[in-house]
Amino acid sequence: MARYELKLPKMGESVAEATITSWVKEVGETIDIDDTVVEVATDKVDSEVPSEVEGTLVEILFEKDAVVQVGETIAIIETEGEEGATTDTPKKEEVKPETVAAVEKTVEVAKETVATTIDTSSSDRFYSPLVKSIAQTEGISVEELETIKGTGKEGRVTKNDILSYLENRGSQPKVAAPASTEKKSAPQSAPAPTPVSLSGQDEIIEMSRMGKLISKHMVDSIQTSAHVQSFIEIDVTNIVNWRNKVKNAFQQREGEKLTFTPIFMQAVASTIKKHPMINISVDGDKIIKRGNVNLGMAAALPDGNLIVPVIKNADMLNLVGMTKQVNDLAGRARANKLKPDEIQGGTYTVTNVGSFGSITGTPIINQPQVAILALGAIVKKPAVIETPEGDFIGIRHKMIVSHSYDHRVVNGALGGMFIKTLKEILESWDINQDF
């Protein structure tokens, strides 16, 4: 028998860790090549980790909800064949007894780490198994753990944070204990999904992992940015008529369905090029002007949640390229097949509230961006049409767009000029142009 170390694979250039969401296989189960062993999550994207070998799962090194670094061994699979058989990488010609002993030692240490940790299930904060193990060893209670300031992703407490806290623990005044109670009581005054009172007809529904992430992201954005909105109505009659005229030929030639979304996304990318100071982020008291135009496209998922795939270098795409990108990302978003890198790096976001019939909305900025555009529903309405011969009333296709922007760095002039330029681009659409 030989042992194969199942490692957390690389899932994107900017992804360094993932959270174990569920073990598909249990210890003792037989595994075939390409069988999914475990499901992991990075931010909003769920991914599956398949096995590259066939054998039996003999050890699980991380429990559900543990945060694992890319490249770490997460499980051990026992494979058929002699001990010297190659099971990890092509470079290994034999598995020496001391290697097996080292792996077994690692397994025991990992199991010990998971077993001897404090229970943090009552906390809304996430703690890695290592941090919980250190807290258990040093006699740190959950209440005390809650007071430690985290410097990790989303405020997580890292190993260095808890070790630094322990170094200064003795010098902390005893008044700190009541303070921690006060800090703890504040968030508990409004526990997330649980109603205050229940009747026989009520149902308690726990928020999903993605729901919790979105909830936190939205609240953080409101607390970070000074949200201001500008609105403008755009006459898209020429675009509606042009699309009706070419959509069949477009699908026949390109094999893609032409919707309004890529048309609007292309116009937004052009508008950003004219107003580059909308394509920025804030870092403390510094402004970062982004070199690429990466458009986030909010997409609704079947479970009611929202995800924002990113079209990289959107300003370099023609309409055909934009259509292919929009359709591909939207389709894979609904099928939960996006890669972690495909939801990161956005510099500006567009959301289509009109797809649900809303004529407008006031979207929340997708941090660390400074603006987001909401496209309202396209509706027919009577409008005054100006001609050289005089004004008359006609039926036009109109759409309201709303622009939310961060008033800390984007003033009303830039926020308003941005959508005015977008209006000019869309209303000057050439109905006789090719695609």
C-alpha positions as CSV (number, residue, x, y, z in Angstrom):
1,M,0.0,0.0,0.0
2,A,1.1,3.6,-0.7
3,R,-0.1,6.9,0.6
4,Y,-1.1,9.9,-1.5
5,E,-1.3,13.4,0.0
6,L,-4.4,15.3,-1.4
7,K,-3.4,19.0,-1.4
8,L,-5.5,22.1,-1.8
9,P,-4.8,23.0,-5.4
10,K,-4.1,26.5,-6.7
11,M,-7.4,28.1,-7.7
12,G,-6.3,31.5,-9.1
13,E,-3.5,34.0,-9.0
14,S,-4.8,36.0,-6.1
15,V,-6.3,33.1,-4.1
16,A,-4.1,32.0,-1.1
17,E,-6.6,30.1,1.0
18,A,-10.0,28.4,1.0
19,T,-12.5,27.3,3.6
20,I,-13.6,23.7,3.8
21,T,-17.4,23.7,3.3
22,S,-18.1,20.0,3.2
23,W,-16.4,16.6,2.8
24,V,-18.1,14.7,0.0
25,K,-16.1,11.5,0.9
26,E,-15.7,10.1,4.4
27,V,-12.9,8.1,6.0
28,G,-13.0,4.5,4.7
29,E,-14.8,5.3,1.4
30,T,-13.4,4.2,-1.9
31,I,-12.4,6.9,-4.3
32,D,-12.0,6.8,-8.1
33,I,-9.9,9.1,-10.2
34,D,-11.6,12.5,-10.6
35,D,-14.1,11.8,-7.8
36,T,-14.8,14.9,-5.8
37,V,-13.4,14.5,-2.3
38,V,-14.1,17.8,-0.7
39,E,-15.9,21.1,-1.5
40,V,-14.1,24.4,-0.7
41,A,-15.1,28.0,-0.8
42,T,-13.1,31.2,-1.6
43,D,-15.0,34.4,-1.0
44,K,-18.2,33.7,-3.1
45,V,-17.1,30.9,-5.3
46,D,-17.5,27.2,-4.4
47,S,-15.1,24.7,-5.9
48,E,-14.6,21.0,-5.8
49,V,-11.3,19.2,-5.2
50,P,-11.1,16.0,-7.2
51,S,-8.7,13.1,-6.5
52,E,-5.9,12.4,-9.0
53,V,-5.7,8.7,-7.8
54,E,-8.0,5.9,-6.9
55,G,-7.9,4.3,-3.5
56,T,-9.4,4.7,0.0
57,L,-9.7,7.8,2.1
58,V,-7.9,7.0,5.3
59,E,-7.3,10.4,6.9
60,I,-9.0,13.8,6.9
61,L,-6.7,16.5,8.2
62,F,-9.1,19.5,8.4
63,E,-12.6,19.7,9.7
64,K,-15.5,21.6,8.0
65,D,-15.2,25.4,8.2
66,A,-11.4,25.2,8.6
67,V,-9.3,27.7,6.6
68,V,-6.6,26.0,4.5
69,Q,-3.7,27.5,2.7
70,V,-3.1,26.6,-1.0
71,G,-0.7,23.7,-1.2
72,E,-1.5,22.3,2.3
73,T,-2.3,18.6,2.6
74,I,-5.9,18.2,3.5
75,A,-6.4,14.4,3.3
76,I,-4.5,11.1,2.9
77,I,-5.6,8.5,0.3
78,E,-4.3,5.0,0.5
79,T,-3.7,3.6,-2.9
80,E,-3.2,0.0,-4.2
81,G,0.2,-1.1,-5.1
82,E,3.6,-1.5,-3.5
83,E,4.9,0.9,-0.9
84,G,7.4,2.2,-3.5
85,A,4.7,3.1,-6.0
86,T,4.5,6.7,-7.2
87,T,1.4,8.3,-5.7
88,D,2.1,12.0,-5.1
89,T,4.1,13.5,-8.0
90,P,5.9,11.9,-11.0
91,K,9.2,12.8,-9.4
92,K,8.7,10.4,-6.4
93,E,10.0,7.0,-7.2
94,E,9.4,5.4,-3.9
95,V,7.8,6.2,-0.6
96,K,10.3,5.5,2.2
97,P,9.2,4.2,5.6
98,E,10.5,7.5,7.3
99,T,8.3,9.5,4.8
100,V,5.2,7.4,5.8
101,A,6.1,8.0,9.5
102,A,6.4,11.7,8.9
103,V,3.0,11.8,7.2
104,E,1.5,9.8,10.1
105,K,3.0,12.2,12.6
106,T,1.5,15.2,10.6
107,V,-1.9,13.4,10.7
108,E,-1.7,12.9,14.4
109,V,-0.7,16.6,15.0
110,A,-3.5,17.8,12.8
111,K,-6.0,15.6,14.5
112,E,-4.7,16.7,17.9
113,T,-5.0,20.4,16.8
114,V,-8.6,19.9,15.7
115,A,-9.6,17.9,18.8
116,T,-8.2,20.3,21.4
117,T,-9.8,23.5,20.5
118,I,-12.3,25.7,22.2
119,D,-15.9,25.9,21.0
120,T,-16.5,29.2,19.1
121,S,-19.9,28.2,17.6
122,S,-21.6,31.0,19.6
123,S,-19.4,33.6,17.9
124,D,-20.2,35.4,14.6
125,R,-16.4,35.6,14.0
126,F,-14.4,32.9,12.2
127,Y,-11.3,31.4,13.9
128,S,-8.9,29.0,12.3
129,P,-8.1,25.6,14.0
130,L,-4.6,26.9,14.9
131,V,-5.9,30.0,16.6
132,K,-8.5,28.0,18.5
133,S,-5.8,25.5,19.6
134,I,-3.5,28.3,20.9
135,A,-6.4,29.9,22.7
136,Q,-7.3,26.5,24.3
137,T,-3.6,25.9,25.4
138,E,-3.3,29.4,26.8
139,G,-6.6,29.4,28.6
140,I,-8.2,32.2,26.5
141,S,-12.0,32.2,26.7
142,V,-14.2,32.8,23.7
143,E,-15.2,36.2,25.3
144,E,-11.5,37.2,25.6
145,L,-10.8,35.9,22.0
146,E,-13.5,38.3,20.7
147,T,-11.6,41.3,22.0
148,I,-8.4,40.5,20.0
149,K,-8.1,42.8,17.0
150,G,-7.5,40.7,13.8
151,T,-5.2,41.8,11.0
152,G,-6.1,39.0,8.6
153,K,-8.6,38.9,5.8
154,E,-12.0,40.3,6.8
155,G,-10.6,41.0,10.3
156,R,-9.7,37.4,11.1
157,V,-7.4,36.8,14.0
158,T,-4.1,35.3,12.7
159,K,-1.4,33.3,14.6
160,N,0.7,36.5,14.9
161,D,-2.3,38.4,16.3
162,I,-3.0,35.9,19.1
163,L,0.8,35.5,19.9
164,S,1.2,39.3,20.0
165,Y,-1.8,39.5,22.4
166,L,-0.3,36.8,24.7
167,E,3.0,38.8,24.9
168,N,1.1,41.9,26.2
169,R,-1.5,39.9,28.1
170,G,0.1,40.3,31.5
171,S,0.3,44.1,31.2
172,Q,-3.3,44.4,30.3
173,P,-5.3,46.1,33.1
174,K,-8.1,44.0,34.6
175,V,-10.6,46.6,33.4
176,A,-10.3,44.9,30.0
177,A,-12.6,42.1,31.1
178,P,-15.7,44.2,31.5
179,A,-14.8,46.0,28.3
180,S,-14.8,42.7,26.5
181,T,-18.3,42.0,27.9
182,E,-19.5,45.3,26.5
183,K,-18.0,44.6,23.1
184,K,-19.6,41.2,23.1
185,S,-23.0,42.4,24.1
186,A,-23.2,45.0,21.3
187,P,-23.3,42.6,18.3
188,Q,-25.5,40.1,20.3
189,S,-28.2,42.7,20.6
190,A,-29.3,41.8,17.1
191,P,-28.5,38.2,16.3
192,A,-28.6,37.7,12.5
193,P,-31.3,35.4,11.4
194,T,-33.2,34.5,14.7
195,P,-36.5,36.4,15.2
196,V,-37.1,37.9,18.7
197,S,-40.4,36.1,19.1
198,L,-41.9,33.0,17.4
199,S,-45.3,31.7,16.8
200,G,-46.4,28.2,15.6
201,Q,-46.4,29.3,12.0
202,D,-43.0,30.9,12.0
203,E,-39.9,29.3,10.5
204,I,-36.2,29.9,11.4
205,I,-34.0,29.9,8.3
206,E,-30.3,30.0,8.8
207,M,-28.4,32.3,6.4
208,S,-26.2,30.5,3.8
209,R,-22.5,31.0,3.8
210,M,-22.8,33.2,0.7
211,G,-25.7,35.1,2.3
212,K,-23.5,35.9,5.3
213,L,-20.7,37.1,3.1
214,I,-23.0,39.3,1.0
215,S,-24.6,40.7,4.2
216,K,-21.2,41.6,5.7
217,H,-19.9,43.1,2.5
218,M,-23.0,45.3,2.1
219,V,-22.9,46.6,5.7
220,D,-19.1,47.2,5.4
221,S,-19.7,49.2,2.2
222,I,-22.3,51.5,3.8
223,Q,-20.0,52.1,6.7
224,T,-17.0,52.8,4.4
225,S,-18.4,55.0,1.6
226,A,-20.5,58.1,1.6
227,H,-23.1,57.0,-0.8
228,V,-24.7,59.6,-3.1
229,Q,-26.9,58.9,-6.2
230,S,-27.5,60.7,-9.5
231,F,-30.3,59.7,-11.9
232,I,-30.8,60.3,-15.6
233,E,-33.4,59.1,-18.2
234,I,-32.0,57.8,-21.5
235,D,-33.9,57.3,-24.8
236,V,-32.8,53.9,-26.1
237,T,-35.3,53.7,-29.0
238,N,-32.5,53.4,-31.6
239,I,-30.8,50.6,-29.7
240,V,-34.1,48.7,-29.3
241,N,-34.9,49.0,-33.0
242,W,-31.3,48.1,-34.0
243,R,-31.2,45.0,-31.8
244,N,-34.6,43.8,-33.1
245,K,-33.2,44.2,-36.6
246,V,-29.9,42.4,-36.2
247,K,-30.4,39.9,-33.4
248,N,-31.3,36.9,-35.6
249,A,-28.4,37.5,-38.0
250,F,-26.1,38.1,-35.0
251,Q,-27.0,34.7,-33.4
252,Q,-26.7,32.9,-36.8
253,R,-23.3,34.3,-37.5
254,E,-21.8,34.4,-34.0
255,G,-23.7,31.6,-32.3
256,E,-24.5,34.0,-29.4
257,K,-27.8,35.6,-28.2
258,L,-27.6,39.4,-28.4
259,T,-29.2,41.0,-25.3
260,F,-29.1,44.6,-24.2
261,T,-26.5,43.9,-21.5
262,P,-23.3,43.8,-23.7
263,I,-24.5,46.9,-25.5
264,F,-24.8,48.8,-22.3
265,M,-21.5,47.3,-20.9
266,Q,-19.6,48.4,-23.9
267,A,-21.1,51.9,-23.6
268,V,-20.1,52.0,-19.9
269,A,-16.5,51.0,-20.7
270,S,-16.3,53.8,-23.3
271,T,-17.7,56.2,-20.7
272,I,-15.1,55.2,-18.1
273,K,-12.3,55.9,-20.7
274,K,-13.7,59.5,-20.9
275,H,-13.9,59.8,-17.1
276,P,-11.0,57.8,-15.7
277,M,-11.3,59.3,-12.2
278,I,-14.4,57.2,-11.7
279,N,-12.2,54.1,-12.1
280,I,-10.4,54.5,-8.8
281,S,-10.1,53.0,-5.3
282,V,-9.4,54.6,-1.9
283,D,-6.5,53.4,0.2
284,G,-6.5,55.4,3.4
285,D,-5.7,58.9,2.4
286,K,-4.4,57.9,-1.1
287,I,-6.3,57.4,-4.3
288,I,-5.4,54.5,-6.6
289,K,-6.2,55.2,-10.2
290,R,-6.8,51.9,-11.9
291,G,-4.9,51.2,-15.2
292,N,-7.4,48.6,-16.4
293,V,-11.1,48.9,-17.0
294,N,-12.5,45.7,-15.4
295,L,-16.3,45.7,-15.3
296,G,-18.2,43.8,-12.7
297,M,-21.5,42.4,-13.9
298,A,-23.9,41.6,-11.1
299,A,-25.7,38.3,-11.8
300,A,-28.6,36.8,-9.9
301,L,-28.2,33.1,-8.8
302,P,-31.0,30.5,-8.7
303,D,-30.9,30.5,-4.9
304,G,-31.6,34.3,-4.8
305,N,-28.1,35.3,-4.0
306,L,-25.9,37.6,-6.1
307,I,-22.5,37.2,-7.6
308,V,-20.4,39.7,-9.6
309,P,-18.2,38.1,-12.3
310,V,-15.6,40.5,-13.8
311,I,-15.0,41.3,-17.5
312,K,-11.3,42.1,-17.6
313,N,-10.1,44.9,-19.9
314,A,-13.7,45.6,-21.0
315,D,-12.6,48.7,-22.9
316,M,-10.7,46.6,-25.4
317,L,-13.6,44.5,-26.5
318,N,-15.9,45.1,-29.5
319,L,-19.6,44.2,-29.3
320,V,-19.1,40.6,-30.4
321,G,-16.3,40.0,-27.8
322,M,-18.3,41.7,-25.1
323,T,-21.4,39.6,-25.9
324,K,-19.4,36.4,-25.7
325,Q,-17.9,37.4,-22.4
326,V,-21.3,38.5,-20.9
327,N,-23.0,35.3,-22.0
328,D,-20.2,33.0,-20.9
329,L,-19.8,34.5,-17.4
330,A,-23.5,34.8,-16.8
331,G,-24.1,31.2,-17.8
332,R,-21.3,29.8,-15.6
333,A,-22.3,32.0,-12.7
334,R,-25.8,30.4,-12.8
335,A,-24.2,27.0,-13.0
336,N,-21.8,27.8,-10.1
337,K,-18.8,27.1,-12.3
338,L,-16.9,30.5,-12.0
339,K,-13.3,30.4,-11.1
340,P,-12.1,32.5,-8.1
341,D,-10.1,34.9,-10.3
342,E,-13.2,35.6,-12.4
343,I,-14.9,37.4,-9.5
344,Q,-11.9,39.5,-8.4
345,G,-10.2,42.6,-9.7
346,G,-13.3,44.6,-10.7
347,T,-12.8,48.4,-10.9
348,Y,-16.5,49.4,-11.6
349,T,-19.8,47.5,-11.4
350,V,-23.0,47.5,-13.4
351,T,-26.2,45.9,-12.1
352,N,-29.4,45.4,-14.1
353,V,-32.3,46.0,-11.8
354,G,-34.6,46.3,-14.8
355,S,-34.5,42.5,-15.4
356,F,-36.9,42.3,-12.4
357,G,-39.1,45.0,-13.7
358,S,-37.7,47.8,-11.5
359,I,-37.5,51.2,-13.2
360,T,-34.6,52.3,-11.0
361,G,-32.7,51.4,-7.8
362,T,-30.0,52.7,-5.5
363,P,-27.3,50.1,-5.5
364,I,-24.6,49.7,-2.8
365,I,-21.0,50.2,-4.0
366,N,-18.9,47.1,-4.4
367,Q,-15.8,47.8,-2.3
368,P,-13.1,48.8,-2.9
369,Q,-14.6,50.5,-6.0
370,V,-16.1,54.0,-5.7
371,A,-19.1,53.7,-8.0
372,I,-21.8,51.4,-9.3
373,L,-24.4,51.8,-12.1
374,A,-28.0,50.4,-12.0
375,L,-29.8,49.9,-15.3
376,G,-33.6,50.3,-15.0
377,A,-36.3,48.5,-17.0
378,I,-36.8,49.7,-20.6
379,V,-40.4,51.0,-20.9
380,K,-42.4,52.6,-23.6
381,K,-43.7,56.1,-22.8
382,P,-44.9,59.2,-24.6
383,A,-42.2,61.8,-25.0
384,V,-41.6,65.2,-26.6
385,I,-39.6,64.8,-29.8
386,E,-37.8,67.8,-31.1
387,T,-37.4,68.2,-34.9
388,P,-36.5,71.1,-37.2
389,E,-40.2,71.3,-38.1
390,G,-41.2,71.6,-34.5
391,D,-42.0,69.4,-31.4
392,F,-44.4,66.5,-31.4
393,I,-45.4,63.7,-29.1
394,G,-44.2,60.2,-29.9
395,I,-43.8,56.8,-28.3
396,R,-40.2,56.2,-27.2
397,H,-38.3,53.4,-25.3
398,K,-36.9,55.0,-22.2
399,M,-34.6,53.7,-19.4
400,I,-33.6,55.3,-16.1
401,V,-30.1,54.7,-14.9
402,S,-29.0,55.5,-11.3
403,H,-25.4,56.1,-10.4
404,S,-24.2,55.5,-6.8
405,Y,-20.8,56.9,-6.0
406,D,-18.6,57.5,-3.0
407,H,-18.8,61.2,-2.2
408,R,-15.5,61.1,-0.3
409,V,-13.7,61.1,-3.6
410,V,-16.3,61.5,-6.4
411,N,-18.1,64.9,-6.3
412,G,-21.5,65.5,-7.8
413,A,-20.1,67.1,-11.0
414,L,-18.1,63.9,-11.9
415,G,-20.9,61.6,-10.8
416,G,-23.5,63.5,-12.9
417,M,-21.2,64.1,-15.9
418,F,-20.5,60.3,-16.0
419,I,-24.1,59.4,-16.7
420,K,-24.6,62.4,-19.0
421,T,-21.8,61.1,-21.2
422,L,-23.3,57.6,-21.0
423,K,-26.7,59.1,-22.2
424,E,-25.0,60.8,-25.1
425,I,-23.3,57.6,-26.2
426,L,-26.4,55.5,-26.1
427,E,-28.7,58.1,-27.6
428,S,-26.4,58.6,-30.6
429,W,-26.5,54.9,-31.5
430,D,-26.4,54.4,-35.3
431,I,-29.4,52.3,-36.3
432,N,-27.7,51.5,-39.6
433,Q,-24.4,50.2,-38.2
434,D,-23.2,46.6,-38.6
435,F,-22.1,44.5,-35.7
